[in-house]
């Protein structure tokens, strides 16, 4: 089993910055992918950014150039640096970890609220 704990969500004004963290614990394999997803109010959950254990990254078009995903493999922690925040970035942000355990298993954190005021 894998546990994911997010932190760093807050209320911030438009144009501001936040840094989210997600610490993973439990049975974590060296090869995995971690990422951030978000669910705006009344909408479906959507991809924000992912990063492989080798450092390859992928971003949603809506956050490219503003958000940066990174990870510390020694600490099993993934970060999301969010700059130039917009009201439309308001959402619950969820951490995700995928790894192969006979089949691909997907784990989720409990979510952290990010609110951007205009």
C-alpha positions, 0 to 999 in steps of 0.5 A, spaced: 500 500 500 502 507 498 499 513 502 500 520 499 499 526 503 498 533 500 500 540 503 501 547 501 494 549 499 491 556 501 487 562 499 492 567 494 490 573 490 491 572 483 498 573 480 500 570 486 504 563 487 503 557 491 508 551 492 504 544 493 508 538 496 506 531 496 509 526 500 509 518 499 510 513 504 509 505 504 511 500 498 514 505 493 517 502 487 523 505 484 520 506 477 513 510 478 510 516 475 507 521 480 503 527 478 498 532 480 490 533 478 485 538 480 478 538 480 475 545 479 468 546 483 462 542 479 467 540 474 471 533 472 478 532 475 483 534 470 491 533 469 495 538 471 502 535 470 506 529 471 513 527 472 516 520 471 522 517 476 527 519 471 524 526 470 520 526 464 515 531 465 508 533 462 503 539 463 496 541 461 496 546 456 493 551 461 498 551 466 504 551 461 509 556 463 506 558 469 507 551 473 513 547 474 513 540 477 519 537 480 520 531 485 525 528 490 526 521 489 530 520 496 524 523 499 519 520 495 516 527 494 513 531 488 512 538 488 508 543 484 510 550 484 504 554 481 506 562 479 502 567 476 495 564 479 489 565 476 482 565 479 480 559 474 486 555 477 481 554 483 480 547 485 482 541 489 489 539 487 490 531 488 497 528 488 497 521 484 502 515 484 502 510 478 507 504 479 507 497 476 505 491 481 503 485 477 498 491 473 498 498 474 496 501 480 494 508 481 494 511 488 491 518 490 491 523 496 486 526 499 486 533 496 488 540 498 484 546 496 487 552 492 483 558 492 485 564 487 481 570 488 480 576 483 
